């Protein structure tokens, strides 16, 4: 099976919404009650300014498109 090249990079501020959604869906996967999830939403929300100021707190893997 051929491997797909990936690169690990810092997350960008414009990805905060996607990362927040991922954090929320990951927590919801465990079947917590909806009112608990609602209470935790602030802690699961990634702030774009914080992400830019602290770029080491999350990394993103992306597929590398190789030019031939």
PDB file with one MODEL, atoms N, CA, C and O in Angstrom:
MODEL        1
ATOM      1  N   UNK A   1       0.856  -1.168   0.000  1.00  0.00           N
ATOM      2  CA  UNK A   1       0.000   0.000   0.000  1.00  0.00           C
ATOM      3  C   UNK A   1       0.907   1.237   0.000  1.00  0.00           C
ATOM      4  O   UNK A   1       1.790   1.337   0.851  1.00  0.00           O
ATOM      5  N   UNK A   2       0.711   2.188  -0.938  1.00  0.00           N
ATOM      6  CA  UNK A   2       1.550   3.376  -0.995  1.00  0.00           C
ATOM      7  C   UNK A   2       1.254   4.298   0.184  1.00  0.00           C
ATOM      8  O   UNK A   2       0.118   4.391   0.648  1.00  0.00           O
ATOM      9  N   UNK A   3       2.280   4.967   0.650  1.00  0.00           N
ATOM     10  CA  UNK A   3       2.079   5.894   1.758  1.00  0.00           C
ATOM     11  C   UNK A   3       1.752   7.281   1.214  1.00  0.00           C
ATOM     12  O   UNK A   3       2.133   7.633   0.098  1.00  0.00           O
ATOM     13  N   UNK A   4       1.048   8.049   2.014  1.00  0.00           N
ATOM     14  CA  UNK A   4       0.704   9.417   1.659  1.00  0.00           C
ATOM     15  C   UNK A   4       1.587  10.350   2.463  1.00  0.00           C
ATOM     16  O   UNK A   4       1.554  10.313   3.693  1.00  0.00           O
ATOM     17  N   UNK A   5       2.379  11.188   1.800  1.00  0.00           N
ATOM     18  CA  UNK A   5       3.242  12.097   2.550  1.00  0.00           C
ATOM     19  C   UNK A   5       2.410  13.144   3.290  1.00  0.00           C
ATOM     20  O   UNK A   5       1.471  13.712   2.732  1.00  0.00           O
ATOM     21  N   UNK A   6       2.761  13.388   4.531  1.00  0.00           N
ATOM     22  CA  UNK A   6       2.090  14.425   5.317  1.00  0.00           C
ATOM     23  C   UNK A   6       3.141  15.340   5.920  1.00  0.00           C
ATOM     24  O   UNK A   6       4.308  14.971   6.049  1.00  0.00           O
ATOM     25  N   UNK A   7       2.717  16.513   6.280  1.00  0.00           N
ATOM     26  CA  UNK A   7       3.568  17.476   6.973  1.00  0.00           C
ATOM     27  C   UNK A   7       2.851  17.881   8.258  1.00  0.00           C
ATOM     28  O   UNK A   7       1.631  18.042   8.265  1.00  0.00           O
ATOM     29  N   UNK A   8       3.594  18.042   9.324  1.00  0.00           N
ATOM     30  CA  UNK A   8       3.041  18.536  10.582  1.00  0.00           C
ATOM     31  C   UNK A   8       3.384  20.022  10.639  1.00  0.00           C
ATOM     32  O   UNK A   8       4.546  20.404  10.494  1.00  0.00           O
ATOM     33  N   UNK A   9       2.381  20.847  10.847  1.00  0.00           N
ATOM     34  CA  UNK A   9       2.591  22.286  10.894  1.00  0.00           C
ATOM     35  C   UNK A   9       1.778  22.900  12.025  1.00  0.00           C
ATOM     36  O   UNK A   9       0.895  22.257  12.593  1.00  0.00           O
ATOM     37  N   UNK A  10       2.086  24.141  12.340  1.00  0.00           N
ATOM     38  CA  UNK A  10       1.319  24.867  13.344  1.00  0.00           C
ATOM     39  C   UNK A  10      -0.083  25.147  12.815  1.00  0.00           C
ATOM     40  O   UNK A  10      -0.281  25.380  11.623  1.00  0.00           O
ATOM     41  N   UNK A  11      -1.030  25.119  13.710  1.00  0.00           N
ATOM     42  CA  UNK A  11      -2.390  25.501  13.338  1.00  0.00           C
ATOM     43  C   UNK A  11      -2.440  27.014  13.181  1.00  0.00           C
ATOM     44  O   UNK A  11      -1.713  27.742  13.857  1.00  0.00           O
ATOM     45  N   UNK A  12      -3.307  27.483  12.283  1.00  0.00           N
ATOM     46  CA  UNK A  12      -3.481  28.914  12.048  1.00  0.00           C
ATOM     47  C   UNK A  12      -4.739  29.399  12.768  1.00  0.00           C
ATOM     48  O   UNK A  12      -5.650  28.624  13.056  1.00  0.00           O
ATOM     49  N   UNK A  13      -4.762  30.685  13.046  1.00  0.00           N
ATOM     50  CA  UNK A  13      -5.920  31.283  13.710  1.00  0.00           C
ATOM     51  C   UNK A  13      -7.217  31.063  12.962  1.00  0.00           C
ATOM     52  O   UNK A  13      -8.275  30.919  13.575  1.00  0.00           O
ATOM     53  N   UNK A  14      -7.143  31.035  11.617  1.00  0.00           N
ATOM     54  CA  UNK A  14      -8.365  30.845  10.836  1.00  0.00           C
ATOM     55  C   UNK A  14      -8.896  29.410  10.915  1.00  0.00           C
ATOM     56  O   UNK A  14      -9.963  29.119  10.376  1.00  0.00           O
ATOM     57  N   UNK A  15      -8.173  28.523  11.572  1.00  0.00           N
ATOM     58  CA  UNK A  15      -8.624  27.139  11.764  1.00  0.00           C
ATOM     59  C   UNK A  15      -9.252  26.917  13.132  1.00  0.00           C
ATOM     60  O   UNK A  15      -9.636  25.794  13.460  1.00  0.00           O
ATOM     61  N   UNK A  16      -9.363  27.964  13.930  1.00  0.00           N
ATOM     62  CA  UNK A  16      -9.890  27.833  15.295  1.00  0.00           C
ATOM     63  C   UNK A  16     -11.288  27.235  15.320  1.00  0.00           C
ATOM     64  O   UNK A  16     -11.588  26.406  16.179  1.00  0.00           O
ATOM     65  N   UNK A  17     -12.145  27.641  14.394  1.00  0.00           N
ATOM     66  CA  UNK A  17     -13.509  27.104  14.363  1.00  0.00           C
ATOM     67  C   UNK A  17     -13.532  25.606  14.115  1.00  0.00           C
ATOM     68  O   UNK A  17     -14.264  24.872  14.779  1.00  0.00           O
ATOM     69  N   UNK A  18     -12.729  25.152  13.157  1.00  0.00           N
ATOM     70  CA  UNK A  18     -12.657  23.710  12.858  1.00  0.00           C
ATOM     71  C   UNK A  18     -12.090  22.945  14.048  1.00  0.00           C
ATOM     72  O   UNK A  18     -12.559  21.854  14.372  1.00  0.00           O
ATOM     73  N   UNK A  19     -11.089  23.514  14.693  1.00  0.00           N
ATOM     74  CA  UNK A  19     -10.482  22.838  15.840  1.00  0.00           C
ATOM     75  C   UNK A  19     -11.444  22.791  17.022  1.00  0.00           C
ATOM     76  O   UNK A  19     -11.488  21.802  17.754  1.00  0.00           O
ATOM     77  N   UNK A  20     -12.213  23.861  17.206  1.00  0.00           N
ATOM     78  CA  UNK A  20     -13.224  23.877  18.269  1.00  0.00           C
ATOM     79  C   UNK A  20     -14.272  22.804  18.006  1.00  0.00           C
ATOM     80  O   UNK A  20     -14.668  22.079  18.919  1.00  0.00           O
ATOM     81  N   UNK A  21     -14.720  22.703  16.760  1.00  0.00           N
ATOM     82  CA  UNK A  21     -15.700  21.691  16.385  1.00  0.00           C
ATOM     83  C   UNK A  21     -15.152  20.287  16.621  1.00  0.00           C
ATOM     84  O   UNK A  21     -15.857  19.416  17.131  1.00  0.00           O
ATOM     85  N   UNK A  22     -13.907  20.074  16.253  1.00  0.00           N
ATOM     86  CA  UNK A  22     -13.270  18.775  16.473  1.00  0.00           C
ATOM     87  C   UNK A  22     -13.200  18.442  17.962  1.00  0.00           C
ATOM     88  O   UNK A  22     -13.486  17.312  18.358  1.00  0.00           O
ATOM     89  N   UNK A  23     -12.822  19.417  18.787  1.00  0.00           N
ATOM     90  CA  UNK A  23     -12.752  19.187  20.232  1.00  0.00           C
ATOM     91  C   UNK A  23     -14.132  18.834  20.795  1.00  0.00           C
ATOM     92  O   UNK A  23     -14.261  17.920  21.610  1.00  0.00           O
ATOM     93  N   UNK A  24     -15.155  19.560  20.358  1.00  0.00           N
ATOM     94  CA  UNK A  24     -16.503  19.316  20.852  1.00  0.00           C
ATOM     95  C   UNK A  24     -17.006  17.941  20.423  1.00  0.00           C
ATOM     96  O   UNK A  24     -17.547  17.193  21.237  1.00  0.00           O
ATOM     97  N   UNK A  25     -16.829  17.610  19.147  1.00  0.00           N
ATOM     98  CA  UNK A  25     -17.284  16.303  18.655  1.00  0.00           C
ATOM     99  C   UNK A  25     -16.521  15.168  19.316  1.00  0.00           C
ATOM    100  O   UNK A  25     -17.084  14.102  19.568  1.00  0.00           O
ATOM    101  N   UNK A  26     -15.239  15.391  19.600  1.00  0.00           N
ATOM    102  CA  UNK A  26     -14.444  14.356  20.277  1.00  0.00           C
ATOM    103  C   UNK A  26     -14.974  14.098  21.679  1.00  0.00           C
ATOM    104  O   UNK A  26     -15.071  12.947  22.104  1.00  0.00           O
ATOM    105  N   UNK A  27     -15.315  15.156  22.396  1.00  0.00           N
ATOM    106  CA  UNK A  27     -15.871  15.010  23.744  1.00  0.00           C
ATOM    107  C   UNK A  27     -17.253  14.354  23.671  1.00  0.00           C
ATOM    108  O   UNK A  27     -17.580  13.499  24.494  1.00  0.00           O
ATOM    109  N   UNK A  28     -18.056  14.752  22.694  1.00  0.00           N
ATOM    110  CA  UNK A  28     -19.417  14.207  22.552  1.00  0.00           C
ATOM    111  C   UNK A  28     -19.397  12.720  22.229  1.00  0.00           C
ATOM    112  O   UNK A  28     -20.345  12.001  22.546  1.00  0.00           O
ATOM    113  N   UNK A  29     -18.333  12.261  21.607  1.00  0.00           N
ATOM    114  CA  UNK A  29     -18.216  10.849  21.236  1.00  0.00           C
ATOM    115  C   UNK A  29     -18.417   9.925  22.441  1.00  0.00           C
ATOM    116  O   UNK A  29     -18.901   8.803  22.288  1.00  0.00           O
ATOM    117  N   UNK A  30     -18.053  10.385  23.618  1.00  0.00           N
ATOM    118  CA  UNK A  30     -18.110   9.536  24.811  1.00  0.00           C
ATOM    119  C   UNK A  30     -19.486   9.465  25.432  1.00  0.00           C
ATOM    120  O   UNK A  30     -19.653   8.828  26.473  1.00  0.00           O
ATOM    121  N   UNK A  31     -20.490  10.106  24.822  1.00  0.00           N
ATOM    122  CA  UNK A  31     -21.867   9.954  25.283  1.00  0.00           C
ATOM    123  C   UNK A  31     -22.249  10.793  26.489  1.00  0.00           C
ATOM    124  O   UNK A  31     -23.203  10.461  27.193  1.00  0.00           O
ATOM    125  N   UNK A  32     -21.527  11.866  26.739  1.00  0.00           N
ATOM    126  CA  UNK A  32     -21.897  12.746  27.855  1.00  0.00           C
ATOM    127  C   UNK A  32     -23.254  13.385  27.583  1.00  0.00           C
ATOM    128  O   UNK A  32     -23.619  13.585  26.424  1.00  0.00           O
ATOM    129  N   UNK A  33     -24.003  13.707  28.628  1.00  0.00           N
ATOM    130  CA  UNK A  33     -25.293  14.373  28.443  1.00  0.00           C
ATOM    131  C   UNK A  33     -25.103  15.735  27.753  1.00  0.00           C
ATOM    132  O   UNK A  33     -24.080  16.396  27.931  1.00  0.00           O
ATOM    133  N   UNK A  34     -26.099  16.135  26.973  1.00  0.00           N
ATOM    134  CA  UNK A  34     -26.002  17.388  26.226  1.00  0.00           C
ATOM    135  C   UNK A  34     -25.793  18.601  27.128  1.00  0.00           C
ATOM    136  O   UNK A  34     -25.076  19.529  26.751  1.00  0.00           O
ATOM    137  N   UNK A  35     -26.408  18.612  28.321  1.00  0.00           N
ATOM    138  CA  UNK A  35     -26.219  19.767  29.200  1.00  0.00           C
ATOM    139  C   UNK A  35     -24.778  19.842  29.713  1.00  0.00           C
ATOM    140  O   UNK A  35     -24.272  20.941  29.942  1.00  0.00           O
ATOM    141  N   UNK A  36     -24.114  18.718  29.895  1.00  0.00           N
ATOM    142  CA  UNK A  36     -22.700  18.721  30.287  1.00  0.00           C
ATOM    143  C   UNK A  36     -21.852  19.288  29.153  1.00  0.00           C
ATOM    144  O   UNK A  36     -20.973  20.123  29.371  1.00  0.00           O
ATOM    145  N   UNK A  37     -22.135  18.814  27.927  1.00  0.00           N
ATOM    146  CA  UNK A  37     -21.384  19.303  26.770  1.00  0.00           C
ATOM    147  C   UNK A  37     -21.562  20.805  26.610  1.00  0.00           C
ATOM    148  O   UNK A  37     -20.601  21.513  26.311  1.00  0.00           O
ATOM    149  N   UNK A  38     -22.773  21.297  26.803  1.00  0.00           N
ATOM    150  CA  UNK A  38     -23.024  22.735  26.702  1.00  0.00           C
ATOM    151  C   UNK A  38     -22.216  23.493  27.754  1.00  0.00           C
ATOM    152  O   UNK A  38     -21.677  24.564  27.474  1.00  0.00           O
ATOM    153  N   UNK A  39     -22.134  22.945  28.947  1.00  0.00           N
ATOM    154  CA  UNK A  39     -21.369  23.576  30.024  1.00  0.00           C
ATOM    155  C   UNK A  39     -19.874  23.601  29.698  1.00  0.00           C
ATOM    156  O   UNK A  39     -19.167  24.533  30.081  1.00  0.00           O
ATOM    157  N   UNK A  40     -19.400  22.583  28.995  1.00  0.00           N
ATOM    158  CA  UNK A  40     -17.970  22.479  28.666  1.00  0.00           C
ATOM    159  C   UNK A  40     -17.583  23.233  27.398  1.00  0.00           C
ATOM    160  O   UNK A  40     -16.394  23.384  27.115  1.00  0.00           O
ATOM    161  N   UNK A  41     -18.561  23.710  26.628  1.00  0.00           N
ATOM    162  CA  UNK A  41     -18.250  24.346  25.346  1.00  0.00           C
ATOM    163  C   UNK A  41     -17.195  25.453  25.461  1.00  0.00           C
ATOM    164  O   UNK A  41     -16.301  25.510  24.617  1.00  0.00           O
ATOM    165  N   UNK A  42     -17.258  26.336  26.467  1.00  0.00           N
ATOM    166  CA  UNK A  42     -16.216  27.376  26.543  1.00  0.00           C
ATOM    167  C   UNK A  42     -14.790  26.801  26.643  1.00  0.00           C
ATOM    168  O   UNK A  42     -13.859  27.344  26.049  1.00  0.00           O
ATOM    169  N   UNK A  43     -14.627  25.714  27.388  1.00  0.00           N
ATOM    170  CA  UNK A  43     -13.310  25.106  27.521  1.00  0.00           C
ATOM    171  C   UNK A  43     -12.876  24.369  26.256  1.00  0.00           C
ATOM    172  O   UNK A  43     -11.684  24.161  26.033  1.00  0.00           O
ATOM    173  N   UNK A  44     -13.838  23.980  25.436  1.00  0.00           N
ATOM    174  CA  UNK A  44     -13.546  23.251  24.203  1.00  0.00           C
ATOM    175  C   UNK A  44     -13.404  24.184  22.998  1.00  0.00           C
ATOM    176  O   UNK A  44     -13.113  23.738  21.888  1.00  0.00           O
ATOM    177  N   UNK A  45     -13.612  25.472  23.226  1.00  0.00           N
ATOM    178  CA  UNK A  45     -13.542  26.454  22.145  1.00  0.00           C
ATOM    179  C   UNK A  45     -12.125  26.999  22.029  1.00  0.00           C
ATOM    180  O   UNK A  45     -11.544  27.484  23.000  1.00  0.00           O
ATOM    181  N   UNK A  46     -11.587  26.909  20.823  1.00  0.00           N
ATOM    182  CA  UNK A  46     -10.239  27.404  20.545  1.00  0.00           C
ATOM    183  C   UNK A  46     -10.356  28.856  20.099  1.00  0.00           C
ATOM    184  O   UNK A  46     -11.065  29.162  19.140  1.00  0.00           O
ATOM    185  N   UNK A  47      -9.665  29.738  20.789  1.00  0.00           N
ATOM    186  CA  UNK A  47      -9.670  31.164  20.481  1.00  0.00           C
ATOM    187  C   UNK A  47      -8.596  31.448  19.426  1.00  0.00           C
ATOM    188  O   UNK A  47      -7.436  31.094  19.638  1.00  0.00           O
ATOM    189  N   UNK A  48      -8.943  32.071  18.301  1.00  0.00           N
ATOM    190  CA  UNK A  48      -7.954  32.300  17.246  1.00  0.00           C
ATOM    191  C   UNK A  48      -6.773  33.155  17.705  1.00  0.00           C
ATOM    192  O   UNK A  48      -5.639  32.918  17.290  1.00  0.00           O
ATOM    193  N   UNK A  49      -7.034  34.150  18.563  1.00  0.00           N
ATOM    194  CA  UNK A  49      -5.942  34.999  19.051  1.00  0.00           C
ATOM    195  C   UNK A  49      -4.990  34.198  19.940  1.00  0.00           C
ATOM    196  O   UNK A  49      -3.773  34.355  19.849  1.00  0.00           O
ATOM    197  N   UNK A  50      -5.540  33.352  20.790  1.00  0.00           N
ATOM    198  CA  UNK A  50      -4.701  32.510  21.643  1.00  0.00           C
ATOM    199  C   UNK A  50      -3.907  31.538  20.795  1.00  0.00           C
ATOM    200  O   UNK A  50      -2.734  31.283  21.070  1.00  0.00           O
ATOM    201  N   UNK A  51      -4.538  30.996  19.768  1.00  0.00           N
ATOM    202  CA  UNK A  51      -3.865  30.058  18.885  1.00  0.00           C
ATOM    203  C   UNK A  51      -2.679  30.724  18.189  1.00  0.00           C
ATOM    204  O   UNK A  51      -1.615  30.117  18.069  1.00  0.00           O
ATOM    205  N   UNK A  52      -2.848  31.944  17.737  1.00  0.00           N
ATOM    206  CA  UNK A  52      -1.758  32.665  17.081  1.00  0.00           C
ATOM    207  C   UNK A  52      -0.657  33.028  18.079  1.00  0.00           C
ATOM    208  O   UNK A  52       0.527  32.975  17.745  1.00  0.00           O
ATOM    209  N   UNK A  53      -1.045  33.395  19.301  1.00  0.00           N
ATOM    210  CA  UNK A  53      -0.064  33.795  20.302  1.00  0.00           C
ATOM    211  C   UNK A  53       0.679  32.615  20.900  1.00  0.00           C
ATOM    212  O   UNK A  53       1.809  32.762  21.365  1.00  0.00           O
ATOM    213  N   UNK A  54       0.050  31.436  20.891  1.00  0.00           N
ATOM    214  CA  UNK A  54       0.630  30.231  21.476  1.00  0.00           C
ATOM    215  C   UNK A  54       0.590  29.125  20.428  1.00  0.00           C
ATOM    216  O   UNK A  54      -0.163  28.162  20.572  1.00  0.00           O
ATOM    217  N   UNK A  55       1.395  29.255  19.374  1.00  0.00           N
ATOM    218  CA  UNK A  55       1.268  28.325  18.248  1.00  0.00           C
ATOM    219  C   UNK A  55       1.695  26.892  18.541  1.00  0.00           C
ATOM    220  O   UNK A  55       1.480  26.012  17.707  1.00  0.00           O
ATOM    221  N   UNK A  56       2.287  26.636  19.686  1.00  0.00           N
ATOM    222  CA  UNK A  56       2.737  25.284  19.976  1.00  0.00           C
ATOM    223  C   UNK A  56       1.660  24.431  20.636  1.00  0.00           C
ATOM    224  O   UNK A  56       1.888  23.246  20.880  1.00  0.00           O
ATOM    225  N   UNK A  57       0.488  25.001  20.931  1.00  0.00           N
ATOM    226  CA  UNK A  57      -0.478  24.205  21.678  1.00  0.00           C
ATOM    227  C   UNK A  57      -1.269  23.253  20.802  1.00  0.00           C
ATOM    228  O   UNK A  57      -2.001  22.415  21.329  1.00  0.00           O
ATOM    229  N   UNK A  58      -1.151  23.348  19.490  1.00  0.00           N
ATOM    230  CA  UNK A  58      -1.818  22.403  18.606  1.00  0.00           C
ATOM    231  C   UNK A  58      -1.034  22.297  17.302  1.00  0.00           C
ATOM    232  O   UNK A  58      -0.463  23.280  16.831  1.00  0.00           O
ATOM    233  N   UNK A  59      -1.009  21.131  16.738  1.00  0.00           N
ATOM    234  CA  UNK A  59      -0.359  20.914  15.439  1.00  0.00           C
ATOM    235  C   UNK A  59      -1.357  20.251  14.503  1.00  0.00           C
ATOM    236  O   UNK A  59      -2.253  19.530  14.942  1.00  0.00           O
ATOM    237  N   UNK A  60      -1.195  20.499  13.218  1.00  0.00           N
ATOM    238  CA  UNK A  60      -2.087  19.973  12.193  1.00  0.00           C
ATOM    239  C   UNK A  60      -1.274  19.127  11.228  1.00  0.00           C
ATOM    240  O   UNK A  60      -0.193  19.527  10.796  1.00  0.00           O
ATOM    241  N   UNK A  61      -1.796  17.962  10.896  1.00  0.00           N
ATOM    242  CA  UNK A  61      -1.172  17.129   9.861  1.00  0.00           C
ATOM    243  C   UNK A  61      -1.945  17.344   8.574  1.00  0.00           C
ATOM    244  O   UNK A  61      -3.174  17.264   8.564  1.00  0.00           O
ATOM    245  N   UNK A  62      -1.243  17.615   7.499  1.00  0.00           N
ATOM    246  CA  UNK A  62      -1.916  17.791   6.222  1.00  0.00           C
ATOM    247  C   UNK A  62      -1.200  17.007   5.144  1.00  0.00           C
ATOM    248  O   UNK A  62       0.014  16.808   5.202  1.00  0.00           O
ATOM    249  N   UNK A  63      -1.958  16.569   4.168  1.00  0.00           N
ATOM    250  CA  UNK A  63      -1.407  15.809   3.049  1.00  0.00           C
ATOM    251  C   UNK A  63      -0.554  16.759   2.217  1.00  0.00           C
ATOM    252  O   UNK A  63      -0.972  17.874   1.904  1.00  0.00           O
ATOM    253  N   UNK A  64       0.635  16.308   1.867  1.00  0.00           N
ATOM    254  CA  UNK A  64       1.545  17.102   1.050  1.00  0.00           C
ATOM    255  C   UNK A  64       1.323  16.721  -0.412  1.00  0.00           C
ATOM    256  O   UNK A  64       1.407  15.552  -0.788  1.00  0.00           O
ATOM    257  N   UNK A  65       1.039  17.728  -1.217  1.00  0.00           N
ATOM    258  CA  UNK A  65       0.881  17.486  -2.650  1.00  0.00           C
ATOM    259  C   UNK A  65       2.253  17.597  -3.297  1.00  0.00           C
ATOM    260  O   UNK A  65       2.863  18.666  -3.297  1.00  0.00           O
ATOM    261  N   UNK A  66       2.727  16.506  -3.840  1.00  0.00           N
ATOM    262  CA  UNK A  66       4.036  16.480  -4.462  1.00  0.00           C
ATOM    263  C   UNK A  66       3.926  16.913  -5.911  1.00  0.00           C
ATOM    264  O   UNK A  66       3.040  16.469  -6.641  1.00  0.00           O
ATOM    265  N   UNK A  67       4.844  17.790  -6.322  1.00  0.00           N
ATOM    266  CA  UNK A  67       4.868  18.160  -7.735  1.00  0.00           C
ATOM    267  C   UNK A  67       5.764  17.174  -8.476  1.00  0.00           C
ATOM    268  O   UNK A  67       6.797  16.749  -7.957  1.00  0.00           O
ATOM    269  N   UNK A  68       5.374  16.828  -9.649  1.00  0.00           N
ATOM    270  CA  UNK A  68       6.111  15.825 -10.424  1.00  0.00           C
ATOM    271  C   UNK A  68       6.930  16.480 -11.495  1.00  0.00           C
ATOM    272  O   UNK A  68       7.620  15.796 -12.251  1.00  0.00           O
TER     273      UNK A  68
ENDMDL
END
